[in-house]
Amino acid sequence: MRDKIKILAGAAIFLAVALFPLWYVRTTGKASIVPEPRLVNAGKECVNAKEYMREYHMTMLNEWRDEVVREGRRSPIVIAGVEYQKSLSDACMKCHANKSDFCDVCHNYLGVSPTCWDCHNSPKEPKHEIR
Amino acid sequence: MKYDKNYELSRREFIRKAALLGLSVGGSKTLMEVVFGDDILAASTDENPATVRWAMVVDMTKCSRREDCSDCMAACHRTHNVPAISNRRHEIKWIWREPFVNAFPELKEGRLRKDLYGAGFIVLCNHCDNPPCVRVCPTRATWRRQDGIVMMDMHRCIGCRYCMAACPYGSRSFNWMDPRKILDEKAINQDYPTRTKGVVEKCDFCAERIDRGMLPVCVEACKEKALVFGNLSDAGSPVSGLLAGRFAIRRKPELGTRPEVYYIV
């Protein structure tokens, strides 16, 4: 235990470096880069609250998928008098038509690559540089 | 380390106990039933007749049979984004033309009416009442709906192709490559998904249209009205009416799959 001071100092430095990002975000209240998904049809009502959609849209889409494909329950969802099909391409992407600026921004940030669009169509977008 | 003598099993005792356990499980139920439950073996629908049973009648006396007529096939493949691949090992088909002797190999023996031999019969998934593809699917990506449609869930398909081996009609196709690379980008029907590499696909009687009260696209596209679609459980439906008055055959009924696509010859 002769190196006690060295070890403790080393541990303290390590902790300071490792915890710096957490402390920084906490005190300044902002992360250096946050994804900013952009809405094209802002102002319209979504099928669920923003907070719910943010966290659980994938769960909801999976439920829709099971209801439509496996149970054949295709009746649309009515929100404020407007009918929405239980469909990614037919409902979600009618409003959120800008996949690269809406969906991809968060998905890329989080490093997730959903396979939805391997088969499902997304609306055509004008080509722009990759961010 | 010391261990409790009481828990020690002699070789003989171990075998005796294992045999007893095996007997108690295997004696009452088969392994299949233990693993999958009863429903997988109870594929038959005889006990519980459905009120809706979709079926198709192909009236080959009306079908133009001309090689250049492909209205039904073109409409289907366009609507469902089925790519046209000329390599027969990779081709994808939902509805296509098959020479009579290939569609009905058991009728090849002996002599039949002469015009049948040259005829290209319109074939598609038979939506069997006892579908062998459903029985072998390990993920239940394909299953039989209450109304008789043998559905595909592309989300679940792992591409093992057991169903293709099981189907005696060759109704299923495997995506050996990404169909989007073959499809004309401008011609893709935006209202219907494409498939991805590594899944099996086939005709699903246009389930998404039927659920909305529409007819399958092939039936709508046929100018000769040779394709008739309807509810077999309803005595007043067009298919029931046709089958009550005309003689119709089915493909390979001797296999016990109970196909529900009928051919008037």
Interface residues (C-beta under 8 A of the other chain):
Chain A: R65 V69 R70 G72 R74 S89 D90 T115 D118 C119 H120 N121 P123
Chain B: W143 R145 M151 D153 M154 H155 I188 Q190 D191 P193 T194 R195 T196 A207 E208 D211 R212
